[in-house]
Amino acid sequence: MRAILAFDSFKGSLSAAEACSVVEGVFVARGISVVSVPVADGGEGTVAALVRGSGGVVRRDSVRGPYGVPTTAERGLLPDGTAVVELAQAAGLVLAGGDLRVAEASTYGVGEQILAAAREGARRIVVGLGGSATNDGGCGAAAACGVVFRDAAGEAFVPVGASLRRVESIDVSGLDPAVAGSEIVAMCDVDNPLTGPHG
């Protein structure tokens, strides 16, 4: 008999790889052959799962966390040159811990990772959107890549959820050329349109 184990993470307790390992031990002890395939849905563990599954490599970036505190976030580089950024690494609930101030949190660190990947030469960057501690609509990430947001007085600022209503203009002329030349793909397992009949 052979078993295939494909676990996602158990938020706050086990990573996908740890879950596979625990169950694998039980199967192997009973003489059952096992293939473990840790998986992820765009949230916590996405970089690890895609790197492991493809034979890619991990890069580490020093970035700003959701409240601006410096942190280290991992991203993946897959064999075909695709970069994988996991929002949960730079702006995730795991980093916020019990300090949930979603209206003040920023995706700026996610943009720092996107920028690093693009400047390294990635022409396709997959961004896993799960596990976010933010609701700035990606404005922080865009700002890190050179987009400028201005208020009614023409003052530049980096919007967070609480200040999105202040945005009067968006200037993309300063977008980093490496980012502008890359395809950005959002990885999300939720269909949640902002407006319209199902919004």
GROMACS elastic network, one bead per residue, 0.5 to 0.9 nm:
[ bonds ]
;  ai    aj funct       b0    kb
    1    31     6  0.84086   500
    1    32     6  0.56817   500
    1    33     6  0.64238   500
    1    34     6  0.88202   500
    2    32     6  0.57723   500
    2    34     6  0.56797   500
    2    35     6  0.77662   500
    3    24     6  0.88333   500
    3    27     6  0.79789   500
    3    32     6  0.70238   500
    3    33     6  0.62176   500
    3    35     6  0.63450   500
    3    36     6  0.84209   500
    4    33     6  0.86978   500
    4    34     6  0.58148   500
    4    36     6  0.59361   500
    4    37     6  0.73429   500
    5    20     6  0.61261   500
    5    23     6  0.79062   500
    5    24     6  0.75748   500
    5    34     6  0.71747   500
    5    35     6  0.61904   500
    5    37     6  0.59061   500
    5    38     6  0.75220   500
    6    16     6  0.81252   500
    6    20     6  0.70075   500
    6    35     6  0.86384   500
    6    36     6  0.62182   500
    6    38     6  0.52754   500
    6    39     6  0.60478   500
    7    10     6  0.86197   500
    7    15     6  0.87783   500
    7    16     6  0.53860   500
    7    17     6  0.76225   500
    7    19     6  0.63934   500
    7    20     6  0.60563   500
    7    36     6  0.83367   500
    7    37     6  0.71477   500
    7    38     6  0.52959   500
    7    39     6  0.57929   500
    7    40     6  0.79769   500
    8    15     6  0.73012   500
    8    17     6  0.81584   500
    8    19     6  0.78041   500
    8    20     6  0.87173   500
    8    38     6  0.61861   500
    8    40     6  0.51603   500
    8    41     6  0.75840   500
    8    44     6  0.88723   500
    8    45     6  0.78406   500
    9    12     6  0.84479   500
    9    13     6  0.79948   500
    9    14     6  0.57507   500
    9    17     6  0.76863   500
    9    18     6  0.81113   500
    9    19     6  0.69812   500
    9    38     6  0.81886   500
    9    39     6  0.78290   500
    9    40     6  0.71274   500
    9    44     6  0.71558   500
    9    45     6  0.68293   500
   10    13     6  0.56022   500
   10    14     6  0.50153   500
   10    15     6  0.62326   500
   10    16     6  0.71296   500
   10    19     6  0.77045   500
   11    14     6  0.66258   500
   11    15     6  0.74623   500
   11    44     6  0.78155   500
   11    94     6  0.87872   500
   12    15     6  0.83001   500
   12    94     6  0.76776   500
   14    17     6  0.79254   500
   14    18     6  0.56626   500
   14    19     6  0.58607   500
   15    18     6  0.50796   500
   15    19     6  0.61805   500
   15    20     6  0.86322   500
   15    38     6  0.85896   500
   15    44     6  0.80829   500
   15    45     6  0.67417   500
   16    19     6  0.51654   500
   16    20     6  0.62568   500
   16    21     6  0.86023   500
   16    37     6  0.85583   500
   16    38     6  0.50001   500
   16    39     6  0.63873   500
   16    40     6  0.74524   500
   16    44     6  0.89646   500
   16    45     6  0.67530   500
   16    48     6  0.88431   500
   16    49     6  0.78649   500
   17    20     6  0.51398   500
   17    21     6  0.61095   500
   17    22     6  0.87435   500
   17    36     6  0.81119   500
   17    37     6  0.79063   500
   17    38     6  0.52824   500
   17    39     6  0.83189   500
   17    45     6  0.86504   500
   17    48     6  0.85631   500
   17    49     6  0.80932   500
   18    22     6  0.61962   500
   18    23     6  0.87309   500
   18    38     6  0.86331   500
   19    22     6  0.52892   500
   19    23     6  0.64120   500
   19    24     6  0.84189   500
   19    38     6  0.81613   500
   20    23     6  0.54060   500
   20    24     6  0.58076   500
   20    25     6  0.85884   500
   20    36     6  0.59596   500
   20    37     6  0.74544   500
   20    38     6  0.65474   500
   21    25     6  0.62220   500
   21    26     6  0.89271   500
   21    36     6  0.77343   500
   22    25     6  0.54149   500
   22    26     6  0.69253   500
   23    26     6  0.52434   500
   23    27     6  0.64818   500
   23    28     6  0.87177   500
   24    27     6  0.51616   500
   24    28     6  0.59993   500
   24    29     6  0.84500   500
   24    32     6  0.88965   500
   24    33     6  0.87507   500
   24    34     6  0.64435   500
   24    35     6  0.82825   500
   24    36     6  0.74060   500
   25    28     6  0.52441   500
   25    29     6  0.60712   500
   25    30     6  0.87674   500
   26    29     6  0.52775   500
   26    30     6  0.66860   500
   26    32     6  0.88264   500
   27    30     6  0.52557   500
   27    31     6  0.65772   500
   27    32     6  0.52148   500
   27    33     6  0.72530   500
   27    34     6  0.71244   500
   28    32     6  0.50662   500
   28    33     6  0.62560   500
   28    34     6  0.70377   500
   29    32     6  0.74248   500
   37    49     6  0.79104   500
   37    52     6  0.87007   500
   37    53     6  0.74216   500
   38    45     6  0.85934   500
   38    48     6  0.84351   500
   38    49     6  0.56808   500
   38    50     6  0.88844   500
   38    52     6  0.83501   500
   38    53     6  0.81932   500
   39    45     6  0.76235   500
   39    46     6  0.71797   500
   39    48     6  0.86821   500
   39    49     6  0.54050   500
   39    50     6  0.78387   500
   39    53     6  0.87620   500
   40    43     6  0.64856   500
   40    44     6  0.71084   500
   40    45     6  0.58275   500
   40    47     6  0.84462   500
   40    48     6  0.86505   500
   40    49     6  0.63762   500
   40    50     6  0.82674   500
   41    44     6  0.80847   500
   41    45     6  0.83703   500
   41    46     6  0.66669   500
   41   128     6  0.77307   500
   41   129     6  0.89013   500
   41   130     6  0.73365   500
   41   187     6  0.77496   500
   41   188     6  0.69805   500
   41   189     6  0.62690   500
   42    45     6  0.78359   500
   42    46     6  0.54415   500
   42    47     6  0.85644   500
   42    86     6  0.70082   500
   42    87     6  0.83700   500
   42    88     6  0.87774   500
   42   127     6  0.76301   500
   42   129     6  0.55822   500
   42   130     6  0.51143   500
   42   131     6  0.81714   500
   42   186     6  0.86925   500
   42   187     6  0.54591   500
   42   188     6  0.56529   500
   42   189     6  0.70781   500
   43    46     6  0.58644   500
   43    47     6  0.89091   500
   43    86     6  0.66774   500
   43    87     6  0.72236   500
   43    88     6  0.60554   500
   43    89     6  0.89266   500
   43    92     6  0.86746   500
   43   128     6  0.58935   500
   43   129     6  0.60561   500
   43   131     6  0.50229   500
   43   132     6  0.79890   500
   43   187     6  0.87976   500
   43   188     6  0.81939   500
   44    47     6  0.80282   500
   44    48     6  0.88251   500
   44    86     6  0.71646   500
   44    87     6  0.81886   500
   44    88     6  0.55880   500
   44    89     6  0.73534   500
   44    92     6  0.81640   500
   44    94     6  0.85453   500
   44   128     6  0.85620   500
   44   130     6  0.68602   500
   44   131     6  0.62181   500
   45    48     6  0.52672   500
   45    49     6  0.60730   500
   45    50     6  0.86356   500
   45    86     6  0.79280   500
   45    88     6  0.84670   500
   45    89     6  0.88771   500
   46    49     6  0.52007   500
   46    50     6  0.61357   500
   46    51     6  0.84373   500
   46    84     6  0.81490   500
   46    85     6  0.83399   500
   46    86     6  0.63579   500
   46   128     6  0.68592   500
   47    50     6  0.53745   500
   47    51     6  0.59651   500
   47    52     6  0.83971   500
   47    58     6  0.79796   500
   47    74     6  0.73612   500
   47    75     6  0.59548   500
   47    76     6  0.55000   500
   47    77     6  0.88899   500
   47    84     6  0.61542   500
   47    85     6  0.67934   500
   47    86     6  0.61815   500
   47   128     6  0.83904   500
   48    51     6  0.52755   500
   48    52     6  0.59730   500
   48    53     6  0.84064   500
   48    58     6  0.80949   500
   48    74     6  0.87383   500
   48    75     6  0.84987   500
   48    76     6  0.75856   500
   49    52     6  0.52546   500
   49    53     6  0.59548   500
   49    54     6  0.85056   500
   50    53     6  0.50754   500
   50    54     6  0.59572   500
   50    55     6  0.81657   500
   50    56     6  0.75534   500
   50    76     6  0.75385   500
   50    78     6  0.77074   500
   50    84     6  0.80227   500
   51    54     6  0.53792   500
   51    55     6  0.56430   500
   51    57     6  0.59955   500
   51    58     6  0.70588   500
   51    75     6  0.89913   500
   51    76     6  0.59482   500
   51    77     6  0.71839   500
   51    78     6  0.63521   500
   51    79     6  0.89428   500
   51    84     6  0.86297   500
   52    55     6  0.54585   500
   52    56     6  0.66397   500
   52    57     6  0.82851   500
   53    56     6  0.78436   500
   54    78     6  0.64746   500
   54    79     6  0.69748   500
   55    78     6  0.70258   500
   55    79     6  0.68388   500
   56    76     6  0.67183   500
   56    77     6  0.55233   500
   56    79     6  0.54179   500
   56    80     6  0.87753   500
   57    75     6  0.85657   500
   57    76     6  0.57989   500
   57    77     6  0.53125   500
   57    78     6  0.65615   500
   57    79     6  0.81426   500
   58    74     6  0.63841   500
   58    75     6  0.57894   500
   58    77     6  0.62523   500
   58    78     6  0.87915   500
   59    73     6  0.83697   500
   59    74     6  0.55994   500
   59    75     6  0.53077   500
   59    76     6  0.60329   500
   59    77     6  0.71982   500
   60    72     6  0.64245   500
   60    73     6  0.56485   500
   60    75     6  0.63775   500
   60    76     6  0.87515   500
   60   113     6  0.89162   500
   61    71     6  0.82892   500
   61    72     6  0.55280   500
   61    73     6  0.53421   500
   61    74     6  0.63280   500
   61    75     6  0.77596   500
   61   112     6  0.81263   500
   61   113     6  0.66202   500
   61   116     6  0.77770   500
   62    70     6  0.67533   500
   62    71     6  0.57910   500
   62    73     6  0.65111   500
   62   109     6  0.84762   500
   62   112     6  0.84738   500
   62   113     6  0.85592   500
   63    68     6  0.84702   500
   63    69     6  0.82899   500
   63    70     6  0.56160   500
   63    71     6  0.55188   500
   63    72     6  0.60542   500
   63    73     6  0.68080   500
   63    90     6  0.68785   500
   63   108     6  0.81272   500
   63   110     6  0.78396   500
   63   111     6  0.89598   500
   63   112     6  0.62543   500
   63   113     6  0.73478   500
   64    67     6  0.73971   500
   64    69     6  0.54251   500
   64    71     6  0.59759   500
   64    72     6  0.83109   500
   64    90     6  0.68769   500
   64    91     6  0.82330   500
   64   106     6  0.87341   500
   64   107     6  0.85225   500
   64   108     6  0.65644   500
   64   110     6  0.83107   500
   64   112     6  0.80010   500
   65    68     6  0.50255   500
   65    69     6  0.51541   500
   65    70     6  0.58182   500
   65    71     6  0.58258   500
   65    72     6  0.84815   500
   65    73     6  0.88241   500
   65    89     6  0.83485   500
   65    90     6  0.51447   500
   65    91     6  0.54779   500
   65    92     6  0.81134   500
   65    95     6  0.70439   500
   65    96     6  0.84001   500
   65   105     6  0.84723   500
   65   106     6  0.76500   500
   65   107     6  0.78167   500
   65   108     6  0.76668   500
   65   109     6  0.58124   500
   65   110     6  0.85616   500
   66    69     6  0.72907   500
   66    90     6  0.67219   500
   66    92     6  0.70505   500
   66    93     6  0.87402   500
   66    95     6  0.72959   500
   66    96     6  0.70064   500
   66   102     6  0.87424   500
   66   104     6  0.81937   500
   66   107     6  0.62409   500
   66   108     6  0.74733   500
   66   109     6  0.72954   500
   66   133     6  0.69706   500
   66   134     6  0.71118   500
   67    70     6  0.88934   500
   67    91     6  0.83172   500
   67    96     6  0.79991   500
   67   101     6  0.86538   500
   67   104     6  0.71109   500
   67   105     6  0.53135   500
   67   106     6  0.64679   500
   68    71     6  0.88057   500
   68   105     6  0.82024   500
   68   106     6  0.76505   500
   68   108     6  0.81450   500
   68   109     6  0.81418   500
   70   109     6  0.88369   500
   71    89     6  0.88985   500
   71    90     6  0.73674   500
   71    95     6  0.87801   500
   71   109     6  0.87719   500
   72    89     6  0.79533   500
   72    90     6  0.76187   500
   73    85     6  0.89129   500
   73    86     6  0.84605   500
   73    88     6  0.88524   500
   73    89     6  0.50803   500
   73    90     6  0.56643   500
   73   109     6  0.84856   500
   73   110     6  0.88234   500
   73   113     6  0.79301   500
   74    85     6  0.75971   500
   74    86     6  0.77812   500
   74    89     6  0.66102   500
   74    90     6  0.84901   500
   74   113     6  0.85514   500
   75    83     6  0.70908   500
   75    84     6  0.55485   500
   75    86     6  0.66507   500
   75    89     6  0.82829   500
   75   113     6  0.73929   500
   75   117     6  0.83347   500
   76    82     6  0.81433   500
   76    83     6  0.55101   500
   76    85     6  0.66624   500
   76    86     6  0.87275   500
   77    80     6  0.82155   500
   77    81     6  0.62089   500
   77    82     6  0.58828   500
   77    84     6  0.63263   500
   77   117     6  0.84061   500
   77   122     6  0.82899   500
   78    81     6  0.54379   500
   78    82     6  0.52763   500
   78    83     6  0.62216   500
   78    84     6  0.76466   500
   79    82     6  0.72896   500
   80    83     6  0.89492   500
   81   121     6  0.80599   500
   81   122     6  0.58733   500
   81   123     6  0.74556   500
   81   124     6  0.74580   500
   82   122     6  0.58723   500
   82   123     6  0.68746   500
   82   124     6  0.50376   500
   82   125     6  0.57959   500
   82   126     6  0.72775   500
   83   114     6  0.84610   500
   83   117     6  0.63080   500
   83   118     6  0.83221   500
   83   122     6  0.59523   500
   83   123     6  0.81031   500
   83   124     6  0.63585   500
   83   126     6  0.61661   500
   83   127     6  0.84625   500
   84   114     6  0.87523   500
   84   117     6  0.84927   500
   84   124     6  0.86535   500
   84   125     6  0.57831   500
   84   127     6  0.59321   500
   84   128     6  0.74838   500
   85    88     6  0.88445   500
   85    89     6  0.80855   500
   85   110     6  0.73710   500
   85   113     6  0.67462   500
   85   114     6  0.68999   500
   85   117     6  0.85013   500
   85   125     6  0.71633   500
   85   126     6  0.61396   500
   85   128     6  0.61961   500
   85   129     6  0.88384   500
   86    89     6  0.55742   500
   86    90     6  0.74637   500
   86    91     6  0.88506   500
   86    92     6  0.88311   500
   86   110     6  0.77334   500
   86   126     6  0.83515   500
   86   127     6  0.57471   500
   86   129     6  0.66958   500
   86   130     6  0.78369   500
   86   131     6  0.89880   500
   87    90     6  0.56091   500
   87    91     6  0.56002   500
   87    92     6  0.61925   500
   87   107     6  0.76768   500
   87   109     6  0.84684   500
   87   110     6  0.58224   500
   87   127     6  0.67952   500
   87   128     6  0.58450   500
   87   129     6  0.53823   500
   87   130     6  0.67224   500
   87   131     6  0.72112   500
   87   132     6  0.64959   500
   88    91     6  0.53588   500
   88    93     6  0.67594   500
   88    94     6  0.71308   500
   88    95     6  0.79457   500
   88   110     6  0.87269   500
   88   128     6  0.79099   500
   88   129     6  0.73117   500
   88   130     6  0.64732   500
   88   131     6  0.51629   500
   88   132     6  0.57006   500
   88   133     6  0.79325   500
   89    92     6  0.58866   500
   89    93     6  0.89998   500
   89    94     6  0.80088   500
   89    95     6  0.76683   500
   89   109     6  0.87956   500
   89   110     6  0.80404   500
   89   131     6  0.89059   500
   90    95     6  0.75958   500
   90   107     6  0.72899   500
   90   108     6  0.81636   500
   90   109     6  0.52274   500
   90   110     6  0.55403   500
   90   112     6  0.89802   500
   90   113     6  0.82588   500
   91    94     6  0.83990   500
   91    95     6  0.68780   500
   91    96     6  0.79769   500
   91   105     6  0.76583   500
   91   106     6  0.67489   500
   91   107     6  0.55051   500
   91   108     6  0.78838   500
   91   109     6  0.66517   500
   91   110     6  0.67135   500
   91   131     6  0.82938   500
   91   132     6  0.59598   500
   91   133     6  0.59269   500
   91   134     6  0.67754   500
   92    95     6  0.55047   500
   92    96     6  0.66615   500
   92    97     6  0.89712   500
   92   107     6  0.88737   500
   92   130     6  0.80650   500
   92   131     6  0.53449   500
   92   134     6  0.75247   500
   93    97     6  0.61617   500
   93    98     6  0.85206   500
   93    99     6  0.89891   500
   93   100     6  0.78686   500
   93   131     6  0.58183   500
   93   132     6  0.56733   500
   93   134     6  0.83831   500
   94    97     6  0.53758   500
   94    98     6  0.88229   500
   94   131     6  0.78629   500
   94   132     6  0.87239   500
   94   133     6  0.81666   500
   95    99     6  0.88993   500
   95   133     6  0.81369   500
   96    99     6  0.52972   500
   96   100     6  0.60652   500
   96   101     6  0.82147   500
   96   105     6  0.88661   500
   96   133     6  0.67043   500
   97   100     6  0.71406   500
   99   102     6  0.89109   500
  100   103     6  0.87654   500
  100   104     6  0.89920   500
  100   105     6  0.85359   500
  100   133     6  0.71852   500
  101   104     6  0.55252   500
  101   105     6  0.63473   500
  101   133     6  0.79693   500
  101   134     6  0.82544   500
  102   105     6  0.51266   500
  102   106     6  0.83458   500
  102   133     6  0.57485   500
  102   135     6  0.63112   500
  102   136     6  0.86361   500
  102   160     6  0.86374   500
  102   161     6  0.71579   500
  102   162     6  0.85768   500
  103   106     6  0.85143   500
  103   134     6  0.69112   500
  103   135     6  0.65336   500
  103   136     6  0.76142   500
  103   160     6  0.63246   500
  103   163     6  0.81829   500
  104   134     6  0.76552   500
  104   135     6  0.85558   500
  104   136     6  0.85087   500
  104   160     6  0.56439   500
  104   161     6  0.62432   500
  104   162     6  0.62686   500
  104   163     6  0.84978   500
  105   133     6  0.66556   500
  105   134     6  0.50058   500
  105   135     6  0.72723   500
  105   136     6  0.74176   500
  105   160     6  0.61668   500
  105   161     6  0.72444   500
  105   162     6  0.89728   500
  106   109     6  0.76427   500
  106   110     6  0.87912   500
  106   133     6  0.81974   500
  106   134     6  0.58372   500
  106   135     6  0.76312   500
  106   136     6  0.62682   500
  106   138     6  0.79637   500
  106   139     6  0.78828   500
  106   140     6  0.54230   500
  106   141     6  0.78614   500
  106   158     6  0.85678   500
  106   159     6  0.78495   500
  106   160     6  0.56556   500
  106   161     6  0.79524   500
  107   110     6  0.53048   500
  107   111     6  0.67553   500
  107   132     6  0.86545   500
  107   133     6  0.87170   500
  107   134     6  0.67019   500
  107   135     6  0.84187   500
  107   136     6  0.70315   500
  107   137     6  0.83146   500
  107   138     6  0.59013   500
  107   139     6  0.70556   500
  107   141     6  0.50459   500
  107   142     6  0.84996   500
  107   144     6  0.88093   500
  107   160     6  0.83641   500
  108   111     6  0.52017   500
  108   112     6  0.64457   500
  108   113     6  0.89447   500
  108   138     6  0.79756   500
  108   139     6  0.76409   500
  108   142     6  0.74794   500
  108   143     6  0.68549   500
  108   144     6  0.56099   500
  108   145     6  0.87804   500
  108   158     6  0.85410   500
  109   113     6  0.64165   500
  109   114     6  0.86996   500
  109   140     6  0.76777   500
  109   141     6  0.66365   500
  109   144     6  0.74738   500
  110   113     6  0.51593   500
  110   114     6  0.62952   500
  110   115     6  0.86239   500
  110   127     6  0.86263   500
  110   138     6  0.85645   500
  110   140     6  0.79331   500
  110   141     6  0.54450   500
  110   142     6  0.89627   500
  110   144     6  0.81976   500
  111   115     6  0.59764   500
  111   116     6  0.84499   500
  111   138     6  0.83287   500
  111   139     6  0.89993   500
  111   140     6  0.68939   500
  111   142     6  0.60890   500
  111   143     6  0.73271   500
  111   144     6  0.50067   500
  111   145     6  0.58542   500
  112   115     6  0.50827   500
  112   116     6  0.61393   500
  112   117     6  0.86500   500
  112   141     6  0.69814   500
  112   144     6  0.56428   500
  112   145     6  0.69443   500
  113   116     6  0.50168   500
  113   117     6  0.61352   500
  113   118     6  0.85453   500
  113   141     6  0.87761   500
  114   117     6  0.51845   500
  114   118     6  0.61441   500
  114   119     6  0.85654   500
  114   125     6  0.71542   500
  114   127     6  0.82528   500
  114   141     6  0.79864   500
  114   144     6  0.87582   500
  114   145     6  0.76674   500
  114   179     6  0.74102   500
  114   184     6  0.87266   500
  115   118     6  0.51481   500
  115   119     6  0.60525   500
  115   120     6  0.85153   500
  115   144     6  0.75208   500
  115   145     6  0.58809   500
  115   176     6  0.76920   500
  115   178     6  0.74815   500
  115   179     6  0.62118   500
  116   119     6  0.51824   500
  116   120     6  0.61712   500
  116   121     6  0.88405   500
  117   120     6  0.50888   500
  117   121     6  0.66032   500
  117   122     6  0.56318   500
  117   123     6  0.86002   500
  117   125     6  0.74318   500
  117   178     6  0.89313   500
  117   179     6  0.85814   500
  118   121     6  0.51665   500
  118   123     6  0.65541   500
  118   124     6  0.82234   500
  118   125     6  0.76674   500
  118   177     6  0.88759   500
  118   178     6  0.52376   500
  118   179     6  0.54127   500
  118   180     6  0.88047   500
  118   181     6  0.81515   500
  118   182     6  0.66458   500
  119   122     6  0.72322   500
  119   176     6  0.89444   500
  119   177     6  0.88574   500
  119   178     6  0.56255   500
  119   179     6  0.75424   500
  120   178     6  0.87236   500
  121   178     6  0.76165   500
  121   182     6  0.87506   500
  122   125     6  0.65632   500
  122   178     6  0.85798   500
  122   179     6  0.89746   500
  122   182     6  0.69471   500
  122   183     6  0.88617   500
  123   178     6  0.82649   500
  123   179     6  0.82680   500
  123   181     6  0.67770   500
  123   183     6  0.59768   500
  123   184     6  0.83891   500
  124   182     6  0.55420   500
  124   184     6  0.60326   500
  124   185     6  0.73941   500
  125   182     6  0.69964   500
  125   183     6  0.61512   500
  125   185     6  0.61078   500
  125   186     6  0.85848   500
  126   183     6  0.83373   500
  126   184     6  0.59781   500
  126   186     6  0.59353   500
  126   187     6  0.66138   500
  127   184     6  0.72159   500
  127   185     6  0.60836   500
  127   186     6  0.50048   500
  127   187     6  0.57430   500
  127   188     6  0.86398   500
  128   131     6  0.89160   500
  128   185     6  0.86019   500
  128   186     6  0.61864   500
  128   188     6  0.63722   500
  129   132     6  0.67845   500
  129   186     6  0.67964   500
  129   187     6  0.59822   500
  129   188     6  0.56737   500
  129   189     6  0.86789   500
  130   187     6  0.81646   500
  130   188     6  0.66118   500
  130   189     6  0.80135   500
  132   135     6  0.78493   500
  134   137     6  0.80188   500
  134   138     6  0.86636   500
  134   160     6  0.79603   500
  134   161     6  0.73079   500
  135   138     6  0.77269   500
  135   160     6  0.71221   500
  135   161     6  0.51533   500
  135   162     6  0.87086   500
  136   139     6  0.56716   500
  136   140     6  0.68320   500
  136   159     6  0.66392   500
  136   162     6  0.80172   500
  136   163     6  0.84983   500
  136   164     6  0.69946   500
  137   140     6  0.80259   500
  137   141     6  0.88864   500
  137   160     6  0.82085   500
  137   161     6  0.75823   500
  137   164     6  0.86157   500
  138   141     6  0.52082   500
  138   142     6  0.62463   500
  138   143     6  0.86620   500
  138   160     6  0.88675   500
  139   142     6  0.50032   500
  139   143     6  0.60729   500
  139   144     6  0.86484   500
  139   147     6  0.83976   500
  139   149     6  0.82735   500
  139   158     6  0.70490   500
  139   159     6  0.60688   500
  139   160     6  0.72254   500
  139   164     6  0.85500   500
  140   143     6  0.50533   500
  140   144     6  0.63002   500
  140   145     6  0.87826   500
  140   158     6  0.60521   500
  140   159     6  0.64705   500
  140   160     6  0.70301   500
  141   144     6  0.51895   500
  141   145     6  0.65349   500
  141   147     6  0.88220   500
  142   145     6  0.51264   500
  142   146     6  0.65455   500
  142   147     6  0.53945   500
  142   148     6  0.81181   500
  142   172     6  0.89591   500
  142   175     6  0.81214   500
  143   146     6  0.51352   500
  143   148     6  0.59636   500
  143   149     6  0.75322   500
  143   157     6  0.87501   500
  143   158     6  0.64109   500
  143   159     6  0.86211   500
  143   175     6  0.84632   500
  144   147     6  0.72397   500
  144   158     6  0.89463   500
  145   174     6  0.82258   500
  145   175     6  0.57504   500
  145   176     6  0.57103   500
  145   179     6  0.70317   500
  146   171     6  0.88980   500
  146   172     6  0.72084   500
  146   173     6  0.80599   500
  146   174     6  0.50135   500
  146   176     6  0.56721   500
  147   170     6  0.71109   500
  147   171     6  0.58814   500
  147   173     6  0.72065   500
  147   174     6  0.58616   500
  147   175     6  0.52742   500
  147   176     6  0.83403   500
  148   156     6  0.63433   500
  148   157     6  0.73640   500
  148   158     6  0.77246   500
  148   169     6  0.83202   500
  148   170     6  0.58120   500
  148   171     6  0.50575   500
  148   172     6  0.65377   500
  148   173     6  0.83731   500
  148   174     6  0.73938   500
  148   175     6  0.84779   500
  149   154     6  0.88264   500
  149   155     6  0.81226   500
  149   156     6  0.54514   500
  149   157     6  0.57644   500
  149   158     6  0.64584   500
  149   159     6  0.73596   500
  149   167     6  0.62794   500
  149   168     6  0.76006   500
  149   169     6  0.59748   500
  149   171     6  0.64476   500
  149   172     6  0.88463   500
  150   153     6  0.75891   500
  150   154     6  0.52000   500
  150   155     6  0.51145   500
  150   157     6  0.60467   500
  150   158     6  0.84666   500
  150   166     6  0.78974   500
  150   167     6  0.57661   500
  150   168     6  0.58690   500
  150   169     6  0.52933   500
  150   170     6  0.64223   500
  150   171     6  0.80800   500
  151   154     6  0.52363   500
  151   155     6  0.54681   500
  151   156     6  0.66182   500
  151   157     6  0.74441   500
  151   165     6  0.89767   500
  151   166     6  0.53722   500
  151   169     6  0.67972   500
  152   155     6  0.74152   500
  152   166     6  0.71538   500
  152   167     6  0.73775   500
  152   168     6  0.54988   500
  152   169     6  0.79908   500
  153   156     6  0.89312   500
  153   168     6  0.87684   500
  154   168     6  0.81345   500
  154   169     6  0.81703   500
  157   167     6  0.86616   500
  158   163     6  0.86121   500
  159   162     6  0.76865   500
  159   163     6  0.53940   500
  159   164     6  0.54428   500
  159   165     6  0.87276   500
  159   166     6  0.79904   500
  159   167     6  0.74932   500
  160   163     6  0.53722   500
  160   164     6  0.60571   500
  161   164     6  0.55027   500
  161   165     6  0.84518   500
  162   165     6  0.75661   500
  162   166     6  0.89617   500
  163   166     6  0.55204   500
  163   167     6  0.75584   500
  164   167     6  0.56925   500
  165   168     6  0.81219   500
  167   170     6  0.75057   500
  171   174     6  0.72317   500
  171   175     6  0.85126   500
  172   175     6  0.53515   500
  173   176     6  0.86709   500
  174   177     6  0.83100   500
  175   178     6  0.85321   500
  175   179     6  0.70836   500
  175   180     6  0.65064   500
  176   179     6  0.53849   500
  176   180     6  0.62052   500
  176   181     6  0.87244   500
  177   181     6  0.60930   500
  177   182     6  0.87154   500
  178   181     6  0.51954   500
  178   182     6  0.65048   500
  179   182     6  0.51489   500
  179   183     6  0.80286   500
  179   184     6  0.84132   500
  180   183     6  0.79860   500
  188   191     6  0.79021   500
  192   195     6  0.89951   500
  192   198     6  0.77967   500
  192   199     6  0.67181   500
  193   196     6  0.73312   500
  193   197     6  0.89754   500
  193   198     6  0.65711   500
  194   198     6  0.81463   500
  195   198     6  0.69939   500
